[in-house]
Amino acid sequence: MNQQRKIITTIIIAFLFFSYGCHSQQLTNSKLTDLKKAIAADKYPNIDGIVVSKNNKILIEEYFNGFKKNSQHDTRSSFKSVTSILAGIAIDQGLFHINDNLDKFFPEWKNDDRGKITVKNLLEMKSGLQCEGFFDIGPDCESEMWDTKDWIGFILDIPLRHQPGLNWAYTSVEPMLVGELIARTSESTIMDFAKEYLFEPLKIEQYKWTISPKGRGMSAGSFFMRPLDMIKISQLVNNKGTWDGKKIVSKEWIEKSTLCQIDVEMSFVRFSRTRNAKYTTAKYGYFWYREKLQYGDIKTEVLFASGNGGQYMMVLKDYDAEIVFTGSNYGNWRGKLPFKILLKYLIPILENEQ
């Protein structure tokens, strides 16, 4: 009799799990269908790709506007966060240290106040150089750099606006200098360094660098790669620098670079125009952002890389999940629409998959 009860109990439990699994899948499919319909109806224009992974497995993979699985998308400034990882790998190798002054590596700045800029100042965008590209204070410096034949030479001629380490000012010159620092100390190129120590270990093979007239890789953006490879970067960060059981970059670096304690005085959620979402300022780390997400019952935090047009590599630690967006909303507020999609569709899907 007891044996019969055990068998019946086992059958009931199995049935309940099966029923829950079916119901959960139906809810996920329903939310995803609603999202795809909304994108098709142009409610969220110029969203080119969405990839979601959970527990290191792809949960959602969708492409729009002619983009496909193997399309390489311009990552824009979200690539700055990849440069942060490359800096961590270089520091792990002892090529330089976080508090080193740049005059140690840039003789162009010997006996110059700019030589007192530290590696940390670059990574936090607190160099003090006279550039700013976030609040239209200007000069932008990146567009001017593109018009020269010597990008690094142009950057090394930029004067100080104020003392290093004082204020946060978003620009592309700092990650360009980090890329040059890695190249000089590794006696390589940023392209070869990234290939050997990051891309090959992660099996990232399809990509395209933007190269300066003097042959330097653009380490501040304009790097083309597949969303499926962008998600690998998010997974690497979520896994504290480990990939397939191998350490790519130290756990200490991932934790330090993504701590994000600098107020940027701007909320990505606010600019997404999500009705009834509560917003607070995003915070900045070493080329990474964090922002609290508060919408209805959702109370969590997202770590992310951000690029013009709607390029995002996200980590949602509370859900053990990673999300990538690519888009073509260049130069306008719609580049923040992925945060609205995140709150209204993707986090509910992730909660349903718990």
HUTAMO-V541618 format. One record per backbone hydrogen bond with DSSP energy under -0.5 kcal/mol. CO is the residue of the C=O (numbers start at 1). NH is the residue of the N-H. Records with the same first field share a line. If there is no record, write none. Layout:
# HUTAMO-V541618
CO: NH + NH
This chain:
# HUTAMO-V541618
1: 5
2: 6
3: 7
4: 8
5: 9
6: 10
7: 11
8: 12
9: 13
10: 14
11: 15
12: 16
13: 17
14: 18
15: 19
16: 20
17: 21
18: 22
19: 23
20: 24
21: 25
22: 26
23: 27
24: 28
25: 29
26: 30
27: 31
28: 32
29: 33
30: 34
31: 35
32: 36
33: 37
34: 38
35: 39
36: 40
37: 41
38: 43 + 44
39: 42
42: 45
44: 47
46: 48 + 328
48: 64
49: 326
50: 62
51: 324
52: 59 + 60
53: 322
54: 57
57: 54
60: 52
62: 50
64: 67
68: 71
71: 73
73: 225
75: 78
76: 79
77: 80
78: 81 + 82
79: 82 + 83
80: 84
81: 85
82: 86
83: 87
84: 88
85: 89
86: 90
87: 91
88: 92
89: 93
90: 95
91: 94
97: 100
98: 120
100: 119
101: 104
102: 105 + 106
105: 107
106: 109
107: 110
109: 112
112: 115
113: 116
114: 117
115: 103
117: 102
118: 122
119: 123
120: 124
121: 126
122: 125
123: 287
125: 169
126: 165
128: 161 + 162
129: 131
132: 138
139: 132
140: 142
141: 145
142: 146
143: 147
144: 147
145: 148
150: 154
151: 155
152: 156
153: 157
154: 157
155: 158
159: 130
163: 166
170: 133
172: 176
173: 177
174: 178
175: 179
176: 180
177: 181
178: 182
179: 183
180: 184
181: 185
182: 186
183: 187 + 188
189: 193
190: 194
191: 195
192: 196
193: 197
194: 198 + 199
195: 200
198: 202
199: 204
200: 203
203: 205
205: 207
206: 226
208: 224
209: 211
210: 218
212: 215
216: 212
217: 219
223: 75
224: 208
225: 73
226: 229 + 230
227: 231
229: 233
230: 234
231: 235
232: 236
233: 237
234: 238
235: 239
236: 241
237: 240
239: 242
241: 248 + 249
243: 246
246: 243 + 248
250: 254
251: 255
252: 256
253: 257
254: 258
256: 259
257: 286
261: 263
262: 284
266: 268 + 282
267: 271
268: 272
269: 272 + 274
270: 273
273: 275
274: 277
276: 296
278: 294
282: 264
283: 290
284: 261 + 262
285: 287
288: 285
289: 304
290: 283
291: 302
292: 294
293: 300
294: 278
295: 298
298: 295
300: 293
302: 291
303: 315
304: 289
305: 313
307: 310 + 311
309: 329
310: 312
311: 307
312: 325
313: 305
314: 323
315: 303 + 317
316: 319 + 321
317: 320
320: 55
321: 316
322: 53
323: 314
324: 51
325: 312
326: 48 + 49
328: 330
329: 309 + 332
332: 335
333: 336
334: 337
336: 339 + 340
337: 340 + 341
338: 342
339: 343
340: 344
341: 345 + 346
342: 347
345: 349
346: 350
347: 351
348: 352
349: 353
351: 354
